[in-house]
Amino acid sequence: YSVIYLDGLYVKLKRNTVSSEVVYLIMGIDEKGYRQILGFDVGGHESSNGWIEVLKDLKNRGATDVLLGVFDGLPGLEEAFRTI
């Protein structure tokens, strides 16, 4: 994919109780400009460690040679993106 977008979206989930949890979302744009949801994961609070796990999973599923990552200013996210 030429570009991947990373974002965390908080939603209210009901398990035993209702609480806000993050949905980690990854969207890719290929060379032809087509958009595709590449992955999502639910749980806890958004953190660089959470993103590391999501990015490792994405890499293990074959996403390589990403030219550009677009994401917000979460501390540690840029480093996680560059590392993975």
Protein Blocks (a to p, Z undefined) as FASTA:
>chain_A
ZZdcdddddddddfkbccdddddddddddfkopacdfbdceehjadfklmmmmmmmmmmn
opahifbdcddfbehklmmmmmZZ
